[in-house]
């Protein structure tokens, strides 16, 4: 089993596979649920963002308060879409 809990694993994987990837579903598969559960003015925290584009699609759809977090070697990294 890959060492998913290790930062080095993810650093190497993102180098090897730089294309965007959503583990569960992309925005098109989640949009109806997201719209039902989270109002557009909700404050959202997306942890383990990896190379997902979900937060970008959500921002284009009108969500304005999204903070993304990813654990990387050398400390945490927080980005906004």
HELIX and SHEET records of a PDB file:
HELIX    1   1 UNK A    7  UNK A   16  1                                  10    
HELIX    2   2 UNK A   27  UNK A   37  1                                  11    
HELIX    3   3 UNK A   54  UNK A   61  1                                   8    
SHEET    1   A 3 UNK A  43  UNK A  47  0                                        
SHEET    2   A 3 UNK A  65  UNK A  72  1                                        
SHEET    3   A 3 UNK A  75  UNK A  79 -1                                        
END                                                                             
